[in-house]
Structure formats: C-alpha cells, structure tokens
C-alpha cells in the first residue's frame, strides 16, 4: 500500500484512502470540525499501535487454537449437530468476551458487553450495518451464541476456517454471486432454532454510509415468519473502518455502540416490490434517515 509522508507520531494514509474517508465524513458536518487537541507523542502512539497489534494477533492465534484443537473436542461430544454447534458457539463467544474486555481495559475501544447485552429469543434474524472489523465479535458477545453469515473466503483461511465450520457458520459469496444456497442454509439454521446474524451489505460499510443491501434477510423473514431485528452500529471516532488501516488508531478511546431498532415483520405474502420497500426503509433506519418515497425512487431510476 502506497503511503504518503509520515508526520511525527501520526499515520499517513494513501491519497485515495484519505479522499474516501474525507468524502464519507463530509456527510456528517458535525464530525468535520478541526481537532485542535495536541497530537499524542510518538511513544504513546507506538504503544497504542502495539496494543492493537497484540489484540489482533491474540485473536487470530486464539481462533486457530480453538478451531484446530478445542472445538474439535467439543464437536465430538454427545448430542445432535445443532447441540454441538451451539456448544462451539458458546465457547467461541466466551473468548470474544475476553477479546473485547482487553480492548476496553487498555483504552482502545469502549464496548461494555454488560451495557449492550440483548435479550434475543431464538430463532431470530439479526441484521446490522458493518462499519468496522469488530462488528461480528461485538454482536455475538451482545446477543449470545449465534450462527454468522460470513465471507466464503474466510472458510478456507487456515486460522479462522476451522472455527467457522465447527460453529455451523454459513459462507456467502461476493456481492453479485448467487445466494440461493446461502439463503437455504440460513433457513435450515433458523428452523433448527438458531439465532442468525447477517450483514445485508455483504462487506464492510463504506465510510459515512451504507452499501447496497441484499434481499436475503427479508426473503428469509418472509419464508419463516421470523421478524428481523435491526441493530445500528456506530464507532466514534473512526477506527477500523473500510479504507482505514488497522494501525491508524485515534488518539482517544473509540466509543463503540450497538443500538437495537424496532423489529421488522415481513408478511408471508409480500411481493418483491414490498420486500424492496422494507429493505429501503430498514436501510434508512440504520443510518438514522427517512426512507425515500416511491416517487423519489422512481425519479432516481
């Protein structure tokens, strides 16, 4: 990755990364005021980068140990496939609790799982925007054991792939790929009594907004009669965003929040047009905006 000149004690971003982030923040004028606080000294900055590196190194090493050793032992235990998957999910969640407690203890990310715990009754469909690298782990910590719809490429990753498979998580292709198989697998998990977490964008959100939503979650709600539980994720100041390097750590602790929104019920007889309408309304709610009217959408098209 091409870097510009590195000022003392700061991270310099490539021109295209800087342009992307500035464009996103321009959507929020209150966040664009110049920060007049003194920059942290180089020693403090290096320490924060080192603590962040330690967090993610521990995360991936822990995932490898879990997937290749501990979860295999847990998965070989008694019970049905669903029971064994839930045991694996509970063990993984416990390690992710430690991961987030570490981030909070060292002052990197303020996310208190006790303050954000959700009372979710399985089966459930949970969707959220996806601004940062830690959204999946934070949601799982708050919600409890759950199946996650994750990028297909991660399932072949030697560090996290065995963990994902043992927990019964579900692979999904890149945006534009056929998602029929994914939707069928998620429906099977829901009918088996799992909580399922999906990110309708299929990747991390662009800075300052949301990407194109897939209809999968709404199709699942129509098929199963299970309401969708939307969750708005915010992280201020920006950190671990798309286009922002993991080592570009803010000078202050990141305030990471999960805000549950009202459930979205989908009529089993809903048409595709109605599914698109619900998708637009839910997407707008996740960014705190009003959904465009039918007339406005027609004018844009």
C-alpha positions as CSV (number, residue, x, y, z in Angstrom):
1,X,0.0,0.0,0.0
2,X,1.3,3.4,-1.0
3,X,1.9,5.8,1.9
4,X,2.5,9.5,1.9
5,X,4.9,11.4,4.1
6,X,4.6,10.2,7.7
7,X,4.3,13.1,10.1
8,X,5.9,12.6,13.5
9,X,3.6,10.5,15.8
10,X,0.9,10.1,13.1
11,X,-0.2,7.6,10.4
12,X,-0.1,8.9,6.9
13,X,-2.8,7.5,4.5
14,X,-2.6,6.9,0.8
15,X,-4.2,9.7,-1.2
16,X,-7.1,7.5,-2.4
17,X,-7.8,6.4,1.2
18,X,-7.8,9.9,2.5
19,X,-10.2,11.0,-0.2
20,X,-12.6,8.2,0.6
21,X,-12.6,9.0,4.3
22,X,-13.0,12.7,3.8
23,X,-15.9,12.2,1.4
24,X,-17.6,10.0,3.9
25,X,-17.2,12.3,6.8
26,X,-18.5,15.2,4.7
27,X,-21.9,13.6,5.1
28,X,-21.7,14.4,8.8
29,X,-20.7,18.1,9.2
30,X,-20.5,18.0,13.0
31,X,-17.7,15.5,12.7
32,X,-15.7,17.6,10.3
33,X,-14.7,20.3,12.7
34,X,-10.9,20.6,13.1
35,X,-9.5,18.7,16.1
36,X,-7.3,21.3,18.0
37,X,-6.1,18.9,20.6
38,X,-2.4,18.3,20.6
39,X,-1.3,15.1,18.8
40,X,-0.1,12.3,21.0
41,X,3.6,11.9,21.4
42,X,5.4,9.2,19.4
43,X,5.8,6.9,22.4
44,X,2.1,6.9,23.2
45,X,1.2,6.4,19.6
46,X,3.6,3.4,19.2
47,X,2.1,1.9,22.4
48,X,-1.4,2.2,21.1
49,X,-0.4,0.6,17.8
50,X,1.4,-2.2,19.7
51,X,-1.6,-2.9,21.9
52,X,-3.8,-3.1,18.8
53,X,-1.4,-5.4,17.1
54,X,-1.4,-7.6,20.2
55,X,-5.2,-7.7,20.2
56,X,-5.5,-9.0,16.7
57,X,-2.5,-11.3,17.0
58,X,-4.1,-12.9,20.0
59,X,-7.5,-13.0,18.3
60,X,-6.2,-15.0,15.2
61,X,-3.9,-17.2,17.3
62,X,-6.7,-18.0,19.6
63,X,-9.0,-18.7,16.7
64,X,-6.5,-21.2,15.3
65,X,-6.1,-23.0,18.6
66,X,-9.9,-23.1,19.1
67,X,-10.6,-24.3,15.5
68,X,-7.8,-26.9,15.3
69,X,-7.9,-28.3,18.8
70,X,-10.6,-27.3,21.3
71,X,-13.6,-27.1,19.1
72,X,-12.8,-30.4,17.6
73,X,-13.0,-32.0,21.0
74,X,-16.2,-30.1,21.8
75,X,-17.8,-31.1,18.5
76,X,-17.1,-34.7,19.1
77,X,-19.2,-34.7,22.2
78,X,-22.7,-36.1,22.5
79,X,-25.9,-34.5,21.1
80,X,-27.3,-33.6,17.8
81,X,-25.5,-31.4,15.3
82,X,-27.4,-28.3,16.5
83,X,-26.5,-29.0,20.1
84,X,-22.8,-29.5,19.2
85,X,-22.7,-26.3,17.1
86,X,-24.2,-24.3,20.0
87,X,-21.6,-25.7,22.4
88,X,-18.9,-24.5,20.0
89,X,-20.6,-21.1,19.6
90,X,-20.7,-20.6,23.4
91,X,-17.0,-21.4,23.7
92,X,-16.1,-19.0,20.9
93,X,-18.3,-16.3,22.4
94,X,-16.5,-16.7,25.7
95,X,-13.1,-16.0,24.1
96,X,-14.6,-13.0,22.2
97,X,-15.8,-11.6,25.5
98,X,-12.1,-11.7,26.6
99,X,-11.1,-10.0,23.4
100,X,-13.5,-7.1,23.9
101,X,-12.7,-6.8,27.6
102,X,-9.0,-6.5,26.6
103,X,-9.8,-3.7,24.1
104,X,-11.7,-1.9,26.8
105,X,-9.2,-2.4,29.6
106,X,-6.3,-1.0,27.5
107,X,-8.3,2.0,26.4
108,X,-8.6,1.2,22.7
109,X,-12.4,0.5,22.3
110,X,-15.1,1.3,24.9
111,X,-17.6,-1.5,24.4
112,X,-19.1,-2.8,27.6
113,X,-20.9,-6.1,26.9
114,X,-23.0,-5.7,30.1
115,X,-24.4,-2.4,28.8
116,X,-25.1,-3.8,25.3
117,X,-26.5,-7.2,26.2
118,X,-29.6,-8.1,24.2
119,X,-32.4,-10.4,25.2
120,X,-32.9,-12.3,22.0
121,X,-35.2,-15.3,21.8
122,X,-34.2,-17.9,19.3
123,X,-34.8,-18.4,16.5
124,X,-34.0,-14.8,15.3
125,X,-32.8,-12.9,12.3
126,X,-30.4,-10.1,13.3
127,X,-29.1,-7.6,10.7
128,X,-26.8,-4.7,11.1
129,X,-24.6,-2.2,9.2
130,X,-21.0,-3.2,9.1
131,X,-18.6,-0.2,9.7
132,X,-15.7,-1.9,11.5
133,X,-13.6,-5.0,11.8
134,X,-15.0,-5.9,15.2
135,X,-18.8,-5.8,14.4
136,X,-19.2,-9.6,14.3
137,X,-17.5,-10.3,17.5
138,X,-19.3,-7.4,19.3
139,X,-22.7,-8.5,18.1
140,X,-22.0,-12.1,19.1
141,X,-20.9,-11.0,22.6
142,X,-24.1,-8.9,23.0
143,X,-26.6,-11.4,21.5
144,X,-25.2,-14.7,22.7
145,X,-24.4,-17.9,20.7
146,X,-25.4,-17.4,17.1
147,X,-24.7,-18.5,13.5
148,X,-22.9,-15.9,11.4
149,X,-23.1,-15.4,7.6
150,X,-19.5,-14.7,6.7
151,X,-17.5,-14.3,3.5
152,X,-16.8,-17.6,1.8
153,X,-13.1,-16.9,1.5
154,X,-12.8,-16.9,5.3
155,X,-13.8,-20.6,5.4
156,X,-10.6,-21.6,3.6
157,X,-8.5,-19.4,5.8
158,X,-6.3,-21.8,8.0
159,X,-6.6,-19.6,11.1
160,X,-10.4,-19.0,11.2
161,X,-11.8,-21.5,8.8
162,X,-12.0,-24.5,11.2
163,X,-13.6,-22.3,13.8
164,X,-16.3,-21.1,11.4
165,X,-17.1,-24.6,10.2
166,X,-17.3,-26.1,13.7
167,X,-19.7,-23.4,14.8
168,X,-22.0,-24.0,11.9
169,X,-21.5,-20.6,10.4
170,X,-22.6,-20.1,6.8
171,X,-20.5,-19.0,3.8
172,X,-21.7,-16.4,1.4
173,X,-20.1,-15.3,-1.9
174,X,-19.1,-11.9,-3.1
175,X,-21.7,-9.3,-3.9
176,X,-23.3,-10.2,-7.2
177,X,-22.9,-14.0,-6.6
178,X,-25.9,-16.3,-6.5
179,X,-27.1,-16.5,-2.8
180,X,-29.7,-19.3,-3.2
181,X,-27.6,-21.8,-1.4
182,X,-26.8,-19.4,1.4
183,X,-30.5,-18.5,1.9
184,X,-31.4,-22.2,2.1
185,X,-28.7,-22.9,4.7
186,X,-29.8,-19.9,6.8
187,X,-33.4,-21.1,6.7
188,X,-32.3,-24.5,7.8
189,X,-30.4,-23.0,10.8
190,X,-33.4,-20.9,11.7
191,X,-35.8,-23.8,11.6
192,X,-33.3,-25.7,13.8
193,X,-33.6,-22.9,16.4
194,X,-30.5,-20.8,15.9
195,X,-30.0,-17.1,16.1
196,X,-28.6,-15.9,12.8
197,X,-26.5,-12.7,12.3
198,X,-26.4,-11.2,8.7
199,X,-24.8,-8.1,7.2
200,X,-27.0,-7.3,4.2
201,X,-24.3,-5.3,2.5
202,X,-22.1,-8.5,2.3
203,X,-19.0,-6.5,3.2
204,X,-18.0,-3.6,5.4
205,X,-19.9,-0.4,5.0
206,X,-18.4,2.5,3.1
207,X,-17.3,5.4,5.2
208,X,-20.2,7.6,6.2
209,X,-23.0,5.5,4.8
210,X,-24.2,2.1,3.7
211,X,-23.6,-0.1,0.6
212,X,-26.2,-1.8,-1.5
213,X,-28.5,-4.1,0.6
214,X,-29.2,-7.7,-0.4
215,X,-32.7,-9.0,0.0
216,X,-31.7,-12.3,1.6
217,X,-32.7,-11.4,5.2
218,X,-36.1,-10.2,4.1
219,X,-36.7,-13.2,1.9
220,X,-35.8,-15.4,5.0
221,X,-38.3,-13.4,7.1
222,X,-41.0,-13.9,4.5
223,X,-40.3,-17.7,4.3
224,X,-40.1,-18.4,8.1
225,X,-42.3,-15.7,9.6
226,X,-39.5,-14.7,11.9
227,X,-39.2,-10.9,12.3
228,X,-35.9,-9.1,11.5
229,X,-34.1,-7.4,14.4
230,X,-32.0,-4.5,13.0
231,X,-29.1,-3.2,15.0
232,X,-27.3,0.1,14.3
233,X,-23.5,0.0,14.9
234,X,-21.5,3.2,15.5
235,X,-17.9,3.8,16.2
236,X,-16.6,7.2,17.1
237,X,-14.0,8.5,16.3
238,X,-13.5,6.5,13.1
239,X,-11.3,3.4,13.6
240,X,-11.1,0.0,11.9
241,X,-13.3,1.4,9.1
242,X,-13.2,0.2,5.5
243,X,-10.3,2.0,3.8
244,X,-8.7,2.9,7.1
245,X,-5.6,0.8,8.1
246,X,-6.0,-1.1,11.4
247,X,-2.9,0.7,12.7
248,X,-4.5,4.2,12.2
249,X,-5.5,4.4,15.9
250,X,-7.3,7.5,17.2
251,X,-5.7,9.5,20.0
252,X,-8.7,8.8,22.2
253,X,-10.7,5.7,23.1
254,X,-13.2,4.6,20.4
255,X,-16.8,4.7,21.6
256,X,-18.4,1.6,20.1
257,X,-22.2,1.2,20.4
258,X,-24.9,-1.2,19.4
259,X,-28.4,0.3,19.2
260,X,-31.3,-2.2,18.6
261,X,-34.1,-0.8,16.4
262,X,-37.7,-1.9,16.3
263,X,-38.3,-5.3,14.8
264,X,-39.4,-5.6,11.1
265,X,-42.1,-8.0,10.4
266,X,-42.5,-9.4,6.8
267,X,-45.8,-10.7,5.6
268,X,-45.5,-14.2,4.1
269,X,-47.5,-13.0,1.1
270,X,-45.3,-9.9,0.5
271,X,-44.4,-9.2,-3.1
272,X,-40.9,-8.4,-4.4
273,X,-41.8,-4.7,-4.6
274,X,-42.9,-4.8,-0.9
275,X,-39.6,-6.5,0.0
276,X,-37.7,-3.8,-1.7
277,X,-39.8,-1.2,0.2
278,X,-39.0,-2.8,3.5
279,X,-35.3,-3.1,2.6
280,X,-35.1,0.7,1.8
281,X,-37.0,1.6,5.0
282,X,-34.7,-0.6,7.2
283,X,-31.6,0.7,5.5
284,X,-32.6,4.3,6.1
285,X,-33.3,3.5,9.8
286,X,-29.9,2.0,10.2
287,X,-28.3,5.3,9.2
288,X,-30.9,7.4,11.0
289,X,-32.6,8.7,7.9
290,X,-36.1,8.7,6.3
291,X,-36.6,6.3,3.5
292,X,-37.2,7.8,0.1
293,X,-40.7,7.8,-1.2
294,X,-41.8,5.7,-4.1
295,X,-42.0,8.8,-6.3
296,X,-38.4,9.8,-5.3
297,X,-37.1,6.3,-6.1
298,X,-38.9,6.4,-9.5
299,X,-37.3,9.8,-10.3
300,X,-33.8,8.4,-9.4
301,X,-34.3,5.5,-11.7
